[in-house]
Amino acid sequence: MAVPVKPAVAVVGGGWAGCAAAFTLAEAGVAADLFEAGRMLGGRARGVSLDGRALDNGQHILLGAYAHCLDLIRRAGPGSGDLWRLPLAIETPPGFRFACPRLPAPLHLLAGLAGARGLDWRDKWRAGRWVQHHLRSPQPDVDRTVAELTFDQPDTVNRLLWHPLCISALNTPPRQASARVFLAVLRTAFGARRTDSDLLLPRRDLTRLFPSHAAERILLRGGTVHLACRIERIEAANGAFLLHTCEGARHYSHVIVAVAPQHLSRLTAGLPELESARNAIADFRYLPIATGYVQYTSDFQLDAPLYALDDGPAQFVFDRGQSHGQPGMMAFVASTATRLPADWLDQAEAQLRRFAAPGAARWRRHIVEKQATYACEPDLARPSIRTAHPCLFLAGDYTDGPYPATLESAASSGVQSALALLDSL
Ligand SMILES: Cc1cc2nc3c(=O)[nH]c(=O)nc-3n(C[C@H](O)[C@H](O)[C@H](O)COP(=O)(O)OP(=O)(O)OC[C@H]3O[C@@H](n4cnc5c(N)ncnc54)[C@H](O)[C@@H]3O)c2cc1C
C-alpha cells in the first residue's frame, strides 16, 4: 500500500457540503475521490423514488440570499431554470397575507408589513419598528432565545410571522432557538438587496439540482465518485490518512470530512486532531422534519405555489404540480416535528381543507427525517472548517458560519474547506 507522494484527496460524505467541496476542487483542477454511504448523492437534500414517483426526502426552499448555493447550482448545472424565483409572500389562509412589493430593501419589508392583511395598524407599527431596530443594530454580544427576543411583539405578529419564520429557517422552536442566528437570517434576507428575500423553489429533484451535476464535473476532471461506500474509519498513518473504504484501505494526503455532525465522532475517533470538534458537537441536539406527500386528482391545484398553515402539525403546503410538473401532488411540511401524532398527515390534510377542496387523496406517503438538523440553540459553538491538522478539513452545515443548518451553510462550508485545502497544497 503506497503512501501518496503527490496530493491524493478524499472527500468523505456526498451531501451538498461534500459535493460542493469536491466540485470546487475539480474546478481548480484537483481530482478528488468522493465517498458516499448512501446510494444517491445529496444526503439530507436528495431525490427519492416513492412507488415510482420522483420526490425528495424533504421539500426544500431556498432564499435569494443563498449566494454560495445559487452560484454552485448555476456553475454546475445546465441553467437557472431549475429554480423558480418568487418575491417573498407568506399567506396563511383564511386571514393572513404578507407580501413584499418590488421596492428596495428594507422598504419592501416595511411596505409588506404596512399592507399585510390580518394585522391591525398597531401590530404593523410595532412589527415595523421592531424589525427596523434589529436590522440596524449590531449583532448582540449576549445570545438569548427567539422567544425572549420577540417577547414584546404582539401575539398575532409572533404567531403569524416571526415564529413561523424562526421555525422554518432554524427548524428550532422559538423557546429554544438562537436570537443571534435568527437576527442574522433576518439581516441577510432583508438588510441588503430586495431579491435576497426571494423564495426559490426547486423545479427538479434535489439530487439533480446540484449533486449529480457536481459528480459529472468531478469525473470529468479525473476524480471518482463511490456510492453505497461507507468509510468505516479514518486513521493517521505515516504522515498521511488511511481510509477504510468499501474497497479496502487507501492512503490519502488530504481529507475533507463532510459527514453530518452525528456521524463525525465514530468515523474520526482515531484522529486526535479532531478532538475539539468532537467536543464542540457532543452537546448538539437534533430535531426532525416530516414531509407528507399526497396525490389528489390531477386537476387540483392551489391558487399559489405554497401556503403557510396554521393551527395543526404542518406549517406549509407546497403545490408540486406548479413547481415540479406533478399535477395534484401536494407536499406538507412539519418542522420541529418532535411530538408528531400518528395521524399527522390526516390533520395536515384537514388544515388544507379549511380553505381548499382537493377531493379524496389518491395516494399518500410520508418521510420523517428524525435528525433533519441540529437544534440551533443560543451560543452554540460550531467547529471551524480548519482543524489542528493542516491537511484535514471539515465541511457541513454544522461548521462555523452565520446561517443555521441550511443548504447555504452546507454549500458555503464545502467551498471554504476546498479553498483552504487548495491553499495548503
Ligand atoms: C426534511 C428536511 C428539510 C429541510 N429543509 C430545508 C430547506 O427548506 N432549506 C434549507 O436550506 N435547508 C433545509 N434542510 C437542511 C439541509 O438539507 C441540510 O442543512 C443540508 O442538506 C446538509 O448538508 P450536509 O452536506 O452538511 O450534510 P448531509 O446532507 O447530512 O451529508 C452528509 C453525507 O455524508 C454521508 N455519510 C455519513 N457518514 C458517512 C461515512 N462514514 N462514509 C461515507 N459517507 C458518509 C451521508 O450519507 C450524507 O450523504 C432540510 C433538511 C431536511 C432533512
The ligand as a Tripos MOL2 file, in Angstrom:
@<TRIPOS>MOLECULE
LIG
   53    58     1     0     0
SMALL
NO_CHARGES

@<TRIPOS>ATOM
      1 C1        -36.5710   17.1830    5.6310 C.3       1 LIG1
      2 C2        -35.5770   18.3120    5.5420 C.ar      1 LIG1
      3 C3        -35.9870   19.5640    5.1020 C.ar      1 LIG1
      4 C4        -35.0580   20.6150    5.0090 C.ar      1 LIG1
      5 N1        -35.4690   21.8060    4.5030 N.ar      1 LIG1
      6 C5        -34.5360   22.7440    4.1990 C.ar      1 LIG1
      7 C6        -34.9030   23.8990    3.4740 C.ar      1 LIG1
      8 O1        -36.0660   24.1020    3.0980 O.2       1 LIG1
      9 N2        -33.9190   24.8010    3.1590 N.ar      1 LIG1
     10 C7        -32.6090   24.6140    3.5220 C.ar      1 LIG1
     11 O2        -31.7620   25.4430    3.1750 O.2       1 LIG1
     12 N3        -32.2420   23.5170    4.2400 N.ar      1 LIG1
     13 C8        -33.1640   22.5820    4.5820 C.ar      1 LIG1
     14 N4        -32.7970   21.4500    5.2460 N.ar      1 LIG1
     15 C9        -31.4130   21.3320    5.7230 C.3       1 LIG1
     16 C10       -30.4510   20.8940    4.6100 C.3       1 LIG1
     17 O3        -30.9620   19.8010    3.8980 O.3       1 LIG1
     18 C11       -29.1250   20.4770    5.2820 C.3       1 LIG1
     19 O4        -28.6400   21.5620    6.0280 O.3       1 LIG1
     20 C12       -28.0570   20.0840    4.2480 C.3       1 LIG1
     21 O5        -28.5680   19.1930    3.2960 O.3       1 LIG1
     22 C13       -26.8840   19.4500    4.9950 C.3       1 LIG1
     23 O6        -25.9020   19.0680    4.0660 O.3       1 LIG1
     24 P1        -24.5260   18.4410    4.5480 P.3       1 LIG1
     25 O7        -23.7680   18.0950    3.3280 O.co2     1 LIG1
     26 O8        -23.8940   19.3500    5.5460 O.co2     1 LIG1
     27 O9        -24.9020   17.1290    5.3740 O.3       1 LIG1
     28 P2        -25.5910   15.7850    4.8630 P.3       1 LIG1
     29 O10       -26.6040   16.0970    3.8470 O.co2     1 LIG1
     30 O11       -26.0190   15.0480    6.0800 O.co2     1 LIG1
     31 O12       -24.4220   14.9980    4.1160 O.3       1 LIG1
     32 C14       -23.5530   14.1070    4.7690 C.3       1 LIG1
     33 C15       -23.3850   12.8920    3.8890 C.3       1 LIG1
     34 O13       -22.3860   12.0520    4.4580 O.3       1 LIG1
     35 C16       -22.7530   10.7010    4.2410 C.3       1 LIG1
     36 N5        -22.0300    9.8980    5.2000 N.ar      1 LIG1
     37 C17       -22.1880    9.8390    6.5590 C.ar      1 LIG1
     38 N6        -21.2760    9.0070    7.0990 N.ar      1 LIG1
     39 C18       -20.5130    8.5420    6.0710 C.ar      1 LIG1
     40 C19       -19.4080    7.6560    6.0020 C.ar      1 LIG1
     41 N7        -18.9160    7.0840    7.0980 N.pl3     1 LIG1
     42 N8        -18.8710    7.3810    4.7790 N.ar      1 LIG1
     43 C20       -19.3700    7.9590    3.6570 C.ar      1 LIG1
     44 N9        -20.4210    8.8130    3.6820 N.ar      1 LIG1
     45 C21       -20.9880    9.1030    4.8670 C.ar      1 LIG1
     46 C22       -24.2590   10.7180    4.4470 C.3       1 LIG1
     47 O14       -24.8720    9.6000    3.8490 O.3       1 LIG1
     48 C23       -24.6400   12.0460    3.7810 C.3       1 LIG1
     49 O15       -24.9680   11.8760    2.4300 O.3       1 LIG1
     50 C24       -33.6970   20.4000    5.4010 C.ar      1 LIG1
     51 C25       -33.2920   19.1510    5.8530 C.ar      1 LIG1
     52 C26       -34.2030   18.1120    5.9200 C.ar      1 LIG1
     53 C27       -33.7400   16.7560    6.3860 C.3       1 LIG1
@<TRIPOS>BOND
     1     1     2 1
     2     2     3 ar
     3     2    52 ar
     4     3     4 ar
     5     4     5 ar
     6     4    50 ar
     7     5     6 ar
     8     6     7 ar
     9     6    13 1
    10     7     8 2
    11     7     9 ar
    12     9    10 ar
    13    10    11 2
    14    10    12 ar
    15    12    13 ar
    16    13    14 ar
    17    14    15 1
    18    14    50 ar
    19    15    16 1
    20    16    17 1
    21    16    18 1
    22    18    19 1
    23    18    20 1
    24    20    21 1
    25    20    22 1
    26    22    23 1
    27    23    24 1
    28    24    25 2
    29    24    26 1
    30    24    27 1
    31    27    28 1
    32    28    29 2
    33    28    30 1
    34    28    31 1
    35    31    32 1
    36    32    33 1
    37    33    34 1
    38    33    48 1
    39    34    35 1
    40    35    36 1
    41    35    46 1
    42    36    37 ar
    43    36    45 ar
    44    37    38 ar
    45    38    39 ar
    46    39    40 ar
    47    39    45 ar
    48    40    41 1
    49    40    42 ar
    50    42    43 ar
    51    43    44 ar
    52    44    45 ar
    53    46    47 1
    54    46    48 1
    55    48    49 1
    56    50    51 ar
    57    51    52 ar
    58    52    53 1
@<TRIPOS>SUBSTRUCTURE
     1 LIG1         1 GROUP 0 **** ****
